[in-house]
Amino acid sequence: MKKDENKEGFVHLYSGSEVRVILLKGLLEDKGIDVIVQNDYQSGISAGFAGGTVNTIRLKVHSSDLDKAQPVLEDFIQNQH
């Protein structure tokens, strides 16, 4: 198992603000790539305590989709201002 891979086979691809993660999530899903959004801040609030920060939302993709997701991520980063 890779260092950043969990037992379901998802690996970290990107961290950023909720807006940027949602935009990237849509681009990846348009390419048929399944994603998981991990929002520790919102999870902490729901559980009754603060955890993480608003800007540390993580986007994960399945390890088998990583090669397909990488060019989408690179294009996304280059086109964000």
N, C-alpha and C positions, 0 to 999 in steps of 0.2 A: 504494500500500500504506500502511495506517495505521502510525503510529509503533510501536505495540506489537504489530503483526501480523507473524507470521512467514510464510515462503513457502507453508506449507500453509493459511494463512488463519485460524489460531487466534490469539485475543487473550487477554490476561491479564484474569481476572475477579476473582480473590480470592487473598490470601496469608494463611496462618495456620498453626496447629499441625496435625499430621497428623490428629488426631481430628476437628477442625472441618472440615478439607478433605474427609475421608472422608464425614462427615455431609452436607455440601453436595453432594458428588459424587452421593450416592444420591438426594437430592431432585431434582437436575437430570436425572439419568438416568430417574427416574420420570416426568418430563415429556417424555421423548424427546429430550433434549439430550445430544449427545456431548461428552465432556470429556476433557482430558488433564491428568494430574497430573505436575508437574515437581518432583522432589525432589532438589535439588542436593546436599544433605547425604548422603543415602543413595548417590547416584551417586559422590560423592567417596570414601566409605568403600569401596565396591565396587572402585574404581579404585586403592585403596591410599593415599589421602590424604584429609584432611578438607577439605570445601568447603561454605561456607554454614553455617547453624545449624539446629538441630533444628526451630525454629519458622518457618522460611522455606520452606514448601512452597507451591507456586503451583498454582492451578487455572486452566485455560484452556478457553475454548469457541470454537467456530467463529464467525467474525464474522457469519455469516448467522443464528446463534442468539442473538446478543447481546441483542436486544430481548426475546426470550422468556425469557432467563436473568436479566435484570435484576430483575424483580419477585420471582423466587424468591430471589435474593441479598438483596434488601431485607427480605423476610419473615424469612429466616434470621437476618440481623443483628439485627432487632428482637426476635426471640424467644430469642436467646442471652443468658444471664446469666452 
